Amino acid sequence: MAGYLNIAQIIVSVALVAFVLLQVRGGGLGGIFGQPDSVYRTRRGVEKTLFRSTIVLAALFIILAIFSLRLGT
């Protein structure tokens, strides 16, 4: 059982890193040249799905880590 949890945690962590890297950064170097940084922007479509999936994966990673700790692995 502990081995399966460790494998699941590795898979979730790799997916979480990939999802974080796929997210678009809005700021960049625009703030240096006077671009307003306080513009409100809504997420739509794929960006919104990617954002929510990242939250779900992070929660799943935390849950797997707690279960792994409870089992003493």
N, CA, C and O atoms as a Tripos MOL2 file, in Angstrom:
@<TRIPOS>MOLECULE
protein
  292   291    73     0     0
PROTEIN
NO_CHARGES

@<TRIPOS>ATOM
      1 N           0.8220   -1.2010    0.0000 N.3       1 MET1
      2 CA          0.0000    0.0000    0.0000 C.3       1 MET1
      3 C           0.8640    1.2630    0.0000 C.2       1 MET1
      4 O           0.5670    2.2240   -0.7090 O.2       1 MET1
      5 N           1.9200    1.2550    0.7870 N.am      2 ALA2
      6 CA          2.7810    2.4330    0.8750 C.3       2 ALA2
      7 C           3.4940    2.6900   -0.4500 C.2       2 ALA2
      8 O           3.7220    3.8390   -0.8300 O.2       2 ALA2
      9 N           3.8390    1.6230   -1.1400 N.am      3 GLY3
     10 CA          4.4910    1.7790   -2.4320 C.3       3 GLY3
     11 C           3.5800    2.4470   -3.4510 C.2       3 GLY3
     12 O           4.0280    3.2770   -4.2430 O.2       3 GLY3
     13 N           2.3040    2.0850   -3.4310 N.am      4 TYR4
     14 CA          1.3450    2.6960   -4.3400 C.3       4 TYR4
     15 C           1.1420    4.1730   -4.0250 C.2       4 TYR4
     16 O           0.9940    4.9950   -4.9290 O.2       4 TYR4
     17 N           1.1360    4.5000   -2.7520 N.am      5 LEU5
     18 CA          0.9970    5.9080   -2.3760 C.3       5 LEU5
     19 C           2.1990    6.7320   -2.8470 C.2       5 LEU5
     20 O           2.0510    7.8600   -3.3170 O.2       5 LEU5
     21 N           3.3860    6.1460   -2.7100 N.am      6 ASN6
     22 CA          4.5910    6.8610   -3.1540 C.3       6 ASN6
     23 C           4.5820    7.0670   -4.6640 C.2       6 ASN6
     24 O           4.9460    8.1380   -5.1480 O.2       6 ASN6
     25 N           4.1710    6.0560   -5.4000 N.am      7 ILE7
     26 CA          4.1040    6.1820   -6.8640 C.3       7 ILE7
     27 C           3.0550    7.2130   -7.2570 C.2       7 ILE7
     28 O           3.2830    8.0320   -8.1460 O.2       7 ILE7
     29 N           1.8980    7.1680   -6.5880 N.am      8 ALA8
     30 CA          0.8440    8.1470   -6.8730 C.3       8 ALA8
     31 C           1.3220    9.5610   -6.5610 C.2       8 ALA8
     32 O           1.0170   10.4960   -7.3010 O.2       8 ALA8
     33 N           2.0600    9.7220   -5.4830 N.am      9 GLN9
     34 CA          2.5490   11.0430   -5.1150 C.3       9 GLN9
     35 C           3.5760   11.5460   -6.1290 C.2       9 GLN9
     36 O           3.6070   12.7400   -6.4270 O.2       9 GLN9
     37 N           4.3940   10.6820   -6.6480 N.am     10 ILE10
     38 CA          5.3680   11.0790   -7.6740 C.3      10 ILE10
     39 C           4.6510   11.5180   -8.9440 C.2      10 ILE10
     40 O           5.0110   12.5280   -9.5480 O.2      10 ILE10
     41 N           3.6290   10.7510   -9.3520 N.am     11 ILE11
     42 CA          2.8790   11.0900  -10.5590 C.3      11 ILE11
     43 C           2.1540   12.4250  -10.3930 C.2      11 ILE11
     44 O           2.1630   13.2570  -11.3000 O.2      11 ILE11
     45 N           1.5320   12.6250   -9.2430 N.am     12 VAL12
     46 CA          0.8210   13.8790   -8.9870 C.3      12 VAL12
     47 C           1.8010   15.0490   -8.9320 C.2      12 VAL12
     48 O           1.4880   16.1390   -9.4120 O.2      12 VAL12
     49 N           2.9710   14.8380   -8.3590 N.am     13 SER13
     50 CA          3.9360   15.9370   -8.2710 C.3      13 SER13
     51 C           4.4660   16.3310   -9.6500 C.2      13 SER13
     52 O           4.6550   17.5160   -9.9230 O.2      13 SER13
     53 N           4.7070   15.3520  -10.5150 N.am     14 VAL14
     54 CA          5.1730   15.6670  -11.8740 C.3      14 VAL14
     55 C           4.0720   16.4120  -12.6420 C.2      14 VAL14
     56 O           4.3530   17.3800  -13.3480 O.2      14 VAL14
     57 N           2.8310   15.9630  -12.5040 N.am     15 ALA15
     58 CA          1.7210   16.6480  -13.1720 C.3      15 ALA15
     59 C           1.5460   18.0610  -12.6260 C.2      15 ALA15
     60 O           1.2650   18.9870  -13.3860 O.2      15 ALA15
     61 N           1.7090   18.2340  -11.3210 N.am     16 LEU16
     62 CA          1.5760   19.5560  -10.7110 C.3      16 LEU16
     63 C           2.6450   20.5130  -11.2280 C.2      16 LEU16
     64 O           2.3510   21.6690  -11.5340 O.2      16 LEU16
     65 N           3.8720   20.0390  -11.3260 N.am     17 VAL17
     66 CA          4.9510   20.8800  -11.8600 C.3      17 VAL17
     67 C           4.6580   21.2570  -13.3150 C.2      17 VAL17
     68 O           4.8620   22.4030  -13.7160 O.2      17 VAL17
     69 N           4.1800   20.2920  -14.0980 N.am     18 ALA18
     70 CA          3.8690   20.5700  -15.4980 C.3      18 ALA18
     71 C           2.7400   21.5980  -15.6230 C.2      18 ALA18
     72 O           2.8100   22.4930  -16.4660 O.2      18 ALA18
     73 N           1.7080   21.4750  -14.7940 N.am     19 PHE19
     74 CA          0.5910   22.4080  -14.8630 C.3      19 PHE19
     75 C           1.0100   23.8080  -14.4470 C.2      19 PHE19
     76 O           0.5540   24.7900  -15.0310 O.2      19 PHE19
     77 N           1.8720   23.9090  -13.4460 N.am     20 VAL20
     78 CA          2.3470   25.2270  -13.0200 C.3      20 VAL20
     79 C           3.1920   25.8670  -14.1150 C.2      20 VAL20
     80 O           3.0930   27.0700  -14.3590 O.2      20 VAL20
     81 N           4.0130   25.0700  -14.7680 N.am     21 LEU21
     82 CA          4.8580   25.6160  -15.8330 C.3      21 LEU21
     83 C           4.0560   26.0090  -17.0740 C.2      21 LEU21
     84 O           4.4750   26.8860  -17.8300 O.2      21 LEU21
     85 N           2.9110   25.3690  -17.2850 N.am     22 LEU22
     86 CA          2.0810   25.6950  -18.4460 C.3      22 LEU22
     87 C           1.2710   26.9730  -18.2710 C.2      22 LEU22
     88 O           0.7870   27.5410  -19.2510 O.2      22 LEU22
     89 N           1.1220   27.4210  -17.0520 N.am     23 GLN23
     90 CA          0.3280   28.6270  -16.8230 C.3      23 GLN23
     91 C           1.0650   29.8550  -17.3380 C.2      23 GLN23
     92 O           2.2840   29.9670  -17.2110 O.2      23 GLN23
     93 N           0.3100   30.7630  -17.9150 N.am     24 VAL24
     94 CA          0.8780   31.9620  -18.5250 C.3      24 VAL24
     95 C           1.1150   33.0140  -17.4560 C.2      24 VAL24
     96 O           0.2530   33.2610  -16.6120 O.2      24 VAL24
     97 N           2.2690   33.6240  -17.4970 N.am     25 ARG25
     98 CA          2.5740   34.7420  -16.5990 C.3      25 ARG25
     99 C           2.1910   36.0220  -17.3090 C.2      25 ARG25
    100 O           2.6260   36.2680  -18.4340 O.2      25 ARG25
    101 N           1.3750   36.8440  -16.6550 N.am     26 GLY26
    102 CA          0.8800   38.0580  -17.2870 C.3      26 GLY26
    103 C           1.8560   39.2200  -17.2510 C.2      26 GLY26
    104 O           1.8740   40.0210  -18.1860 O.2      26 GLY26
    105 N           2.6710   39.3440  -16.2050 N.am     27 GLY27
    106 CA          3.4910   40.5290  -16.0120 C.3      27 GLY27
    107 C           4.6970   40.6120  -16.9150 C.2      27 GLY27
    108 O           4.7440   41.4470  -17.8180 O.2      27 GLY27
    109 N           5.6530   39.7740  -16.6860 N.am     28 GLY28
    110 CA          6.8700   39.8110  -17.4740 C.3      28 GLY28
    111 C           7.6500   41.0890  -17.2470 C.2      28 GLY28
    112 O           7.7700   41.5650  -16.1170 O.2      28 GLY28
    113 N           8.1830   41.6440  -18.3310 N.am     29 LEU29
    114 CA          8.9670   42.8730  -18.2530 C.3      29 LEU29
    115 C           8.1110   44.1130  -18.4470 C.2      29 LEU29
    116 O           8.6370   45.2260  -18.4690 O.2      29 LEU29
    117 N           6.7940   43.9420  -18.5880 N.am     30 GLY30
    118 CA          5.9100   45.0790  -18.8270 C.3      30 GLY30
    119 C           5.9060   46.0830  -17.6950 C.2      30 GLY30
    120 O           5.7320   47.2770  -17.9370 O.2      30 GLY30
    121 N           6.0930   45.6340  -16.4680 N.am     31 GLY31
    122 CA          6.0870   46.5320  -15.3210 C.3      31 GLY31
    123 C           7.2470   47.5000  -15.3210 C.2      31 GLY31
    124 O           7.1520   48.5860  -14.7480 O.2      31 GLY31
    125 N           8.3360   47.1220  -15.9530 N.am     32 ILE32
    126 CA          9.5140   47.9920  -16.0110 C.3      32 ILE32
    127 C           9.2300   49.2190  -16.8750 C.2      32 ILE32
    128 O           9.6880   50.3210  -16.5750 O.2      32 ILE32
    129 N           8.4720   49.0140  -17.9460 N.am     33 PHE33
    130 CA          8.2360   50.0910  -18.9020 C.3      33 PHE33
    131 C           6.9200   50.8170  -18.6760 C.2      33 PHE33
    132 O           6.4450   51.5170  -19.5700 O.2      33 PHE33
    133 N           6.3180   50.6660  -17.4950 N.am     34 GLY34
    134 CA          5.1590   51.4470  -17.1400 C.3      34 GLY34
    135 C           3.8220   50.7940  -17.4110 C.2      34 GLY34
    136 O           2.7860   51.4520  -17.3190 O.2      34 GLY34
    137 N           3.8220   49.5260  -17.7400 N.am     35 GLN35
    138 CA          2.5450   48.8550  -17.9440 C.3      35 GLN35
    139 C           1.8620   48.6830  -16.5930 C.2      35 GLN35
    140 O           2.4950   48.2460  -15.6320 O.2      35 GLN35
    141 N           0.5690   49.0220  -16.5100 N.am     36 PRO36
    142 CA         -0.1110   48.8920  -15.2200 C.3      36 PRO36
    143 C          -0.2130   47.4340  -14.7960 C.2      36 PRO36
    144 O          -0.6070   46.5700  -15.5800 O.2      36 PRO36
    145 N           0.1420   47.1790  -13.5640 N.am     37 ASP37
    146 CA          0.1680   45.8110  -13.0400 C.3      37 ASP37
    147 C          -1.1340   45.4570  -12.3380 C.2      37 ASP37
    148 O          -1.3690   44.2950  -12.0070 O.2      37 ASP37
    149 N          -1.9780   46.4530  -12.1110 N.am     38 SER38
    150 CA         -3.1860   46.2220  -11.3300 C.3      38 SER38
    151 C          -4.4210   46.0220  -12.2050 C.2      38 SER38
    152 O          -5.5410   46.2500  -11.7470 O.2      38 SER38
    153 N          -4.2390   45.6070  -13.4330 N.am     39 VAL39
    154 CA         -5.3620   45.3890  -14.3340 C.3      39 VAL39
    155 C          -6.0220   44.0610  -13.9730 C.2      39 VAL39
    156 O          -5.3530   43.0310  -13.8800 O.2      39 VAL39
    157 N          -7.3380   44.0930  -13.7720 N.am     40 TYR40
    158 CA         -8.0730   42.8790  -13.4340 C.3      40 TYR40
    159 C          -8.3290   42.0920  -14.7070 C.2      40 TYR40
    160 O          -8.8120   42.6290  -15.7040 O.2      40 TYR40
    161 N          -7.9990   40.8160  -14.6550 N.am     41 ARG41
    162 CA         -8.1500   39.9680  -15.8230 C.3      41 ARG41
    163 C          -8.8240   38.6750  -15.3970 C.2      41 ARG41
    164 O          -8.4350   38.0750  -14.3950 O.2      41 ARG41
    165 N          -9.8290   38.2390  -16.1430 N.am     42 THR42
    166 CA        -10.4980   36.9870  -15.8020 C.3      42 THR42
    167 C          -9.8970   35.8610  -16.6230 C.2      42 THR42
    168 O          -9.4470   36.0520  -17.7530 O.2      42 THR42
    169 N          -9.9050   34.6940  -16.0230 N.am     43 ARG43
    170 CA         -9.4220   33.5090  -16.7310 C.3      43 ARG43
    171 C         -10.5830   32.9090  -17.5030 C.2      43 ARG43
    172 O         -11.7080   32.8450  -17.0080 O.2      43 ARG43
    173 N         -10.2990   32.4730  -18.7140 N.am     44 ARG44
    174 CA        -11.3520   31.8840  -19.5460 C.3      44 ARG44
    175 C         -10.8140   30.6510  -20.2500 C.2      44 ARG44
    176 O          -9.6150   30.5380  -20.5080 O.2      44 ARG44
    177 N         -11.7030   29.7450  -20.5520 N.am     45 GLY45
    178 CA        -11.3860   28.5880  -21.3700 C.3      45 GLY45
    179 C         -10.3540   27.6790  -20.7530 C.2      45 GLY45
    180 O         -10.4910   27.2310  -19.6150 O.2      45 GLY45
    181 N          -9.3150   27.4130  -21.5290 N.am     46 VAL46
    182 CA         -8.2680   26.4800  -21.1210 C.3      46 VAL46
    183 C          -7.4980   27.0020  -19.9200 C.2      46 VAL46
    184 O          -7.0960   26.2270  -19.0530 O.2      46 VAL46
    185 N          -7.2930   28.3020  -19.8670 N.am     47 GLU47
    186 CA         -6.5560   28.8990  -18.7550 C.3      47 GLU47
    187 C          -7.2890   28.6820  -17.4300 C.2      47 GLU47
    188 O          -6.6610   28.4220  -16.4040 O.2      47 GLU47
    189 N          -8.6090   28.7910  -17.4570 N.am     48 LYS48
    190 CA         -9.4110   28.5820  -16.2620 C.3      48 LYS48
    191 C          -9.3780   27.1140  -15.8370 C.2      48 LYS48
    192 O          -9.2600   26.8060  -14.6510 O.2      48 LYS48
    193 N          -9.4820   26.2110  -16.8160 N.am     49 THR49
    194 CA         -9.4140   24.7790  -16.5290 C.3      49 THR49
    195 C          -8.0490   24.4030  -15.9710 C.2      49 THR49
    196 O          -7.9560   23.6110  -15.0320 O.2      49 THR49
    197 N          -7.0020   24.9600  -16.5370 N.am     50 LEU50
    198 CA         -5.6470   24.6860  -16.0650 C.3      50 LEU50
    199 C          -5.4510   25.1980  -14.6420 C.2      50 LEU50
    200 O          -4.8130   24.5320  -13.8260 O.2      50 LEU50
    201 N          -5.9860   26.3610  -14.3420 N.am     51 PHE51
    202 CA         -5.8940   26.9430  -13.0030 C.3      51 PHE51
    203 C          -6.6100   26.0760  -11.9720 C.2      51 PHE51
    204 O          -6.0620   25.7820  -10.9090 O.2      51 PHE51
    205 N          -7.8320   25.6700  -12.2920 N.am     52 ARG52
    206 CA         -8.5910   24.8170  -11.3660 C.3      52 ARG52
    207 C          -7.9570   23.4430  -11.2120 C.2      52 ARG52
    208 O          -7.9530   22.8810  -10.1170 O.2      52 ARG52
    209 N          -7.4250   22.9020  -12.2930 N.am     53 SER53
    210 CA         -6.7560   21.6050  -12.2180 C.3      53 SER53
    211 C          -5.5060   21.6770  -11.3450 C.2      53 SER53
    212 O          -5.1770   20.7230  -10.6410 O.2      53 SER53
    213 N          -4.8160   22.8050  -11.3960 N.am     54 THR54
    214 CA         -3.6420   22.9960  -10.5510 C.3      54 THR54
    215 C          -4.0280   22.9940   -9.0820 C.2      54 THR54
    216 O          -3.3220   22.4200   -8.2530 O.2      54 THR54
    217 N          -5.1390   23.6310   -8.7560 N.am     55 ILE55
    218 CA         -5.6080   23.6510   -7.3720 C.3      55 ILE55
    219 C          -5.9770   22.2490   -6.9130 C.2      55 ILE55
    220 O          -5.6350   21.8480   -5.8000 O.2      55 ILE55
    221 N          -6.6720   21.5050   -7.7610 N.am     56 VAL56
    222 CA         -7.0650   20.1330   -7.4260 C.3      56 VAL56
    223 C          -5.8390   19.2510   -7.2350 C.2      56 VAL56
    224 O          -5.7840   18.4620   -6.2910 O.2      56 VAL56
    225 N          -4.8550   19.3770   -8.1240 N.am     57 LEU57
    226 CA         -3.6380   18.5780   -7.9920 C.3      57 LEU57
    227 C          -2.8600   18.9300   -6.7270 C.2      57 LEU57
    228 O          -2.2940   18.0490   -6.0800 O.2      57 LEU57
    229 N          -2.8320   20.2110   -6.3730 N.am     58 ALA58
    230 CA         -2.1340   20.6080   -5.1490 C.3      58 ALA58
    231 C          -2.8200   20.0200   -3.9230 C.2      58 ALA58
    232 O          -2.1550   19.5500   -3.0000 O.2      58 ALA58
    233 N          -4.1550   20.0470   -3.9140 N.am     59 ALA59
    234 CA         -4.8990   19.4700   -2.7920 C.3      59 ALA59
    235 C          -4.6880   17.9620   -2.7260 C.2      59 ALA59
    236 O          -4.5150   17.4040   -1.6420 O.2      59 ALA59
    237 N          -4.7010   17.3050   -3.8780 N.am     60 LEU60
    238 CA         -4.4660   15.8630   -3.9320 C.3      60 LEU60
    239 C          -3.0590   15.5150   -3.4530 C.2      60 LEU60
    240 O          -2.8650   14.5110   -2.7680 O.2      60 LEU60
    241 N          -2.0810   16.3410   -3.8120 N.am     61 PHE61
    242 CA         -0.7090   16.1140   -3.3740 C.3      61 PHE61
    243 C          -0.6030   16.2160   -1.8500 C.2      61 PHE61
    244 O           0.0730   15.4060   -1.2140 O.2      61 PHE61
    245 N          -1.2710   17.2100   -1.2740 N.am     62 ILE62
    246 CA         -1.2410   17.3790    0.1860 C.3      62 ILE62
    247 C          -1.9160   16.1950    0.8740 C.2      62 ILE62
    248 O          -1.4170   15.6890    1.8790 O.2      62 ILE62
    249 N          -3.0500   15.7560    0.3300 N.am     63 ILE63
    250 CA         -3.7580   14.6120    0.9110 C.3      63 ILE63
    251 C          -2.9020   13.3530    0.8420 C.2      63 ILE63
    252 O          -2.8300   12.5950    1.8090 O.2      63 ILE63
    253 N          -2.2560   13.1300   -0.2930 N.am     64 LEU64
    254 CA         -1.3750   11.9650   -0.4300 C.3      64 LEU64
    255 C          -0.1930   12.0390    0.5300 C.2      64 LEU64
    256 O           0.2340   11.0200    1.0720 O.2      64 LEU64
    257 N           0.3310   13.2350    0.7400 N.am     65 ALA65
    258 CA          1.4500   13.3920    1.6650 C.3      65 ALA65
    259 C           1.0200   13.0950    3.0880 C.2      65 ALA65
    260 O           1.7750   12.4810    3.8420 O.2      65 ALA65
    261 N          -0.1800   13.5170    3.4720 N.am     66 ILE66
    262 CA         -0.6720   13.2350    4.8280 C.3      66 ILE66
    263 C          -0.8980   11.7430    5.0130 C.2      66 ILE66
    264 O          -0.5170   11.1810    6.0400 O.2      66 ILE66
    265 N          -1.5240   11.0840    4.0120 N.am     67 PHE67
    266 CA         -1.7250    9.6420    4.1030 C.3      67 PHE67
    267 C          -0.4080    8.8830    4.1610 C.2      67 PHE67
    268 O          -0.2790    7.8900    4.8780 O.2      67 PHE67
    269 N           0.5630    9.3610    3.4000 N.am     68 SER68
    270 CA          1.8750    8.7280    3.3940 C.3      68 SER68
    271 C           2.5600    8.8780    4.7540 C.2      68 SER68
    272 O           3.2350    7.9610    5.2220 O.2      68 SER68
    273 N           2.3800   10.0350    5.3780 N.am     69 LEU69
    274 CA          2.9280   10.2490    6.7100 C.3      69 LEU69
    275 C           2.2440    9.3610    7.7420 C.2      69 LEU69
    276 O           2.8870    8.8090    8.6350 O.2      69 LEU69
    277 N           0.9210    9.2340    7.6020 N.am     70 ARG70
    278 CA          0.1530    8.4130    8.5500 C.3      70 ARG70
    279 C           0.5690    6.9570    8.5080 C.2      70 ARG70
    280 O           0.5780    6.2740    9.5330 O.2      70 ARG70
    281 N           0.9180    6.4750    7.3020 N.am     71 LEU71
    282 CA          1.3360    5.0820    7.1730 C.3      71 LEU71
    283 C           2.7940    4.8670    7.5870 C.2      71 LEU71
    284 O           3.2420    3.7320    7.7500 O.2      71 LEU71
    285 N           3.5190    5.9580    7.7510 N.am     72 GLY72
    286 CA          4.8870    5.8410    8.2240 C.3      72 GLY72
    287 C           5.8960    5.4590    7.1670 C.2      72 GLY72
    288 O           6.8740    4.7670    7.4460 O.2      72 GLY72
    289 N           5.6500    5.9220    5.9300 N.am     73 THR73
    290 CA          6.5910    5.6120    4.8480 C.3      73 THR73
    291 C           7.5840    6.7000    4.6760 C.2      73 THR73
    292 O           8.4550    6.6100    3.8100 O.2      73 THR73
@<TRIPOS>BOND
     1     1     2 1
     2     2     3 1
     3     3     4 2
     4     3     5 am
     5     5     6 1
     6     6     7 1
     7     7     8 2
     8     7     9 am
     9     9    10 1
    10    10    11 1
    11    11    12 2
    12    11    13 am
    13    13    14 1
    14    14    15 1
    15    15    16 2
    16    15    17 am
    17    17    18 1
    18    18    19 1
    19    19    20 2
    20    19    21 am
    21    21    22 1
    22    22    23 1
    23    23    24 2
    24    23    25 am
    25    25    26 1
    26    26    27 1
    27    27    28 2
    28    27    29 am
    29    29    30 1
    30    30    31 1
    31    31    32 2
    32    31    33 am
    33    33    34 1
    34    34    35 1
    35    35    36 2
    36    35    37 am
    37    37    38 1
    38    38    39 1
    39    39    40 2
    40    39    41 am
    41    41    42 1
    42    42    43 1
    43    43    44 2
    44    43    45 am
    45    45    46 1
    46    46    47 1
    47    47    48 2
    48    47    49 am
    49    49    50 1
    50    50    51 1
    51    51    52 2
    52    51    53 am
    53    53    54 1
    54    54    55 1
    55    55    56 2
    56    55    57 am
    57    57    58 1
    58    58    59 1
    59    59    60 2
    60    59    61 am
    61    61    62 1
    62    62    63 1
    63    63    64 2
    64    63    65 am
    65    65    66 1
    66    66    67 1
    67    67    68 2
    68    67    69 am
    69    69    70 1
    70    70    71 1
    71    71    72 2
    72    71    73 am
    73    73    74 1
    74    74    75 1
    75    75    76 2
    76    75    77 am
    77    77    78 1
    78    78    79 1
    79    79    80 2
    80    79    81 am
    81    81    82 1
    82    82    83 1
    83    83    84 2
    84    83    85 am
    85    85    86 1
    86    86    87 1
    87    87    88 2
    88    87    89 am
    89    89    90 1
    90    90    91 1
    91    91    92 2
    92    91    93 am
    93    93    94 1
    94    94    95 1
    95    95    96 2
    96    95    97 am
    97    97    98 1
    98    98    99 1
    99    99   100 2
   100    99   101 am
   101   101   102 1
   102   102   103 1
   103   103   104 2
   104   103   105 am
   105   105   106 1
   106   106   107 1
   107   107   108 2
   108   107   109 am
   109   109   110 1
   110   110   111 1
   111   111   112 2
   112   111   113 am
   113   113   114 1
   114   114   115 1
   115   115   116 2
   116   115   117 am
   117   117   118 1
   118   118   119 1
   119   119   120 2
   120   119   121 am
   121   121   122 1
   122   122   123 1
   123   123   124 2
   124   123   125 am
   125   125   126 1
   126   126   127 1
   127   127   128 2
   128   127   129 am
   129   129   130 1
   130   130   131 1
   131   131   132 2
   132   131   133 am
   133   133   134 1
   134   134   135 1
   135   135   136 2
   136   135   137 am
   137   137   138 1
   138   138   139 1
   139   139   140 2
   140   139   141 am
   141   141   142 1
   142   142   143 1
   143   143   144 2
   144   143   145 am
   145   145   146 1
   146   146   147 1
   147   147   148 2
   148   147   149 am
   149   149   150 1
   150   150   151 1
   151   151   152 2
   152   151   153 am
   153   153   154 1
   154   154   155 1
   155   155   156 2
   156   155   157 am
   157   157   158 1
   158   158   159 1
   159   159   160 2
   160   159   161 am
   161   161   162 1
   162   162   163 1
   163   163   164 2
   164   163   165 am
   165   165   166 1
   166   166   167 1
   167   167   168 2
   168   167   169 am
   169   169   170 1
   170   170   171 1
   171   171   172 2
   172   171   173 am
   173   173   174 1
   174   174   175 1
   175   175   176 2
   176   175   177 am
   177   177   178 1
   178   178   179 1
   179   179   180 2
   180   179   181 am
   181   181   182 1
   182   182   183 1
   183   183   184 2
   184   183   185 am
   185   185   186 1
   186   186   187 1
   187   187   188 2
   188   187   189 am
   189   189   190 1
   190   190   191 1
   191   191   192 2
   192   191   193 am
   193   193   194 1
   194   194   195 1
   195   195   196 2
   196   195   197 am
   197   197   198 1
   198   198   199 1
   199   199   200 2
   200   199   201 am
   201   201   202 1
   202   202   203 1
   203   203   204 2
   204   203   205 am
   205   205   206 1
   206   206   207 1
   207   207   208 2
   208   207   209 am
   209   209   210 1
   210   210   211 1
   211   211   212 2
   212   211   213 am
   213   213   214 1
   214   214   215 1
   215   215   216 2
   216   215   217 am
   217   217   218 1
   218   218   219 1
   219   219   220 2
   220   219   221 am
   221   221   222 1
   222   222   223 1
   223   223   224 2
   224   223   225 am
   225   225   226 1
   226   226   227 1
   227   227   228 2
   228   227   229 am
   229   229   230 1
   230   230   231 1
   231   231   232 2
   232   231   233 am
   233   233   234 1
   234   234   235 1
   235   235   236 2
   236   235   237 am
   237   237   238 1
   238   238   239 1
   239   239   240 2
   240   239   241 am
   241   241   242 1
   242   242   243 1
   243   243   244 2
   244   243   245 am
   245   245   246 1
   246   246   247 1
   247   247   248 2
   248   247   249 am
   249   249   250 1
   250   250   251 1
   251   251   252 2
   252   251   253 am
   253   253   254 1
   254   254   255 1
   255   255   256 2
   256   255   257 am
   257   257   258 1
   258   258   259 1
   259   259   260 2
   260   259   261 am
   261   261   262 1
   262   262   263 1
   263   263   264 2
   264   263   265 am
   265   265   266 1
   266   266   267 1
   267   267   268 2
   268   267   269 am
   269   269   270 1
   270   270   271 1
   271   271   272 2
   272   271   273 am
   273   273   274 1
   274   274   275 1
   275   275   276 2
   276   275   277 am
   277   277   278 1
   278   278   279 1
   279   279   280 2
   280   279   281 am
   281   281   282 1
   282   282   283 1
   283   283   284 2
   284   283   285 am
   285   285   286 1
   286   286   287 1
   287   287   288 2
   288   287   289 am
   289   289   290 1
   290   290   291 1
   291   291   292 2
@<TRIPOS>SUBSTRUCTURE
     1 MET1         2 RESIDUE 1 A MET
     2 ALA2         6 RESIDUE 1 A ALA
     3 GLY3        10 RESIDUE 1 A GLY
     4 TYR4        14 RESIDUE 1 A TYR
     5 LEU5        18 RESIDUE 1 A LEU
     6 ASN6        22 RESIDUE 1 A ASN
     7 ILE7        26 RESIDUE 1 A ILE
     8 ALA8        30 RESIDUE 1 A ALA
     9 GLN9        34 RESIDUE 1 A GLN
    10 ILE10       38 RESIDUE 1 A ILE
    11 ILE11       42 RESIDUE 1 A ILE
    12 VAL12       46 RESIDUE 1 A VAL
    13 SER13       50 RESIDUE 1 A SER
    14 VAL14       54 RESIDUE 1 A VAL
    15 ALA15       58 RESIDUE 1 A ALA
    16 LEU16       62 RESIDUE 1 A LEU
    17 VAL17       66 RESIDUE 1 A VAL
    18 ALA18       70 RESIDUE 1 A ALA
    19 PHE19       74 RESIDUE 1 A PHE
    20 VAL20       78 RESIDUE 1 A VAL
    21 LEU21       82 RESIDUE 1 A LEU
    22 LEU22       86 RESIDUE 1 A LEU
    23 GLN23       90 RESIDUE 1 A GLN
    24 VAL24       94 RESIDUE 1 A VAL
    25 ARG25       98 RESIDUE 1 A ARG
    26 GLY26      102 RESIDUE 1 A GLY
    27 GLY27      106 RESIDUE 1 A GLY
    28 GLY28      110 RESIDUE 1 A GLY
    29 LEU29      114 RESIDUE 1 A LEU
    30 GLY30      118 RESIDUE 1 A GLY
    31 GLY31      122 RESIDUE 1 A GLY
    32 ILE32      126 RESIDUE 1 A ILE
    33 PHE33      130 RESIDUE 1 A PHE
    34 GLY34      134 RESIDUE 1 A GLY
    35 GLN35      138 RESIDUE 1 A GLN
    36 PRO36      142 RESIDUE 1 A PRO
    37 ASP37      146 RESIDUE 1 A ASP
    38 SER38      150 RESIDUE 1 A SER
    39 VAL39      154 RESIDUE 1 A VAL
    40 TYR40      158 RESIDUE 1 A TYR
    41 ARG41      162 RESIDUE 1 A ARG
    42 THR42      166 RESIDUE 1 A THR
    43 ARG43      170 RESIDUE 1 A ARG
    44 ARG44      174 RESIDUE 1 A ARG
    45 GLY45      178 RESIDUE 1 A GLY
    46 VAL46      182 RESIDUE 1 A VAL
    47 GLU47      186 RESIDUE 1 A GLU
    48 LYS48      190 RESIDUE 1 A LYS
    49 THR49      194 RESIDUE 1 A THR
    50 LEU50      198 RESIDUE 1 A LEU
    51 PHE51      202 RESIDUE 1 A PHE
    52 ARG52      206 RESIDUE 1 A ARG
    53 SER53      210 RESIDUE 1 A SER
    54 THR54      214 RESIDUE 1 A THR
    55 ILE55      218 RESIDUE 1 A ILE
    56 VAL56      222 RESIDUE 1 A VAL
    57 LEU57      226 RESIDUE 1 A LEU
    58 ALA58      230 RESIDUE 1 A ALA
    59 ALA59      234 RESIDUE 1 A ALA
    60 LEU60      238 RESIDUE 1 A LEU
    61 PHE61      242 RESIDUE 1 A PHE
    62 ILE62      246 RESIDUE 1 A ILE
    63 ILE63      250 RESIDUE 1 A ILE
    64 LEU64      254 RESIDUE 1 A LEU
    65 ALA65      258 RESIDUE 1 A ALA
    66 ILE66      262 RESIDUE 1 A ILE
    67 PHE67      266 RESIDUE 1 A PHE
    68 SER68      270 RESIDUE 1 A SER
    69 LEU69      274 RESIDUE 1 A LEU
    70 ARG70      278 RESIDUE 1 A ARG
    71 LEU71      282 RESIDUE 1 A LEU
    72 GLY72      286 RESIDUE 1 A GLY
    73 THR73      290 RESIDUE 1 A THR
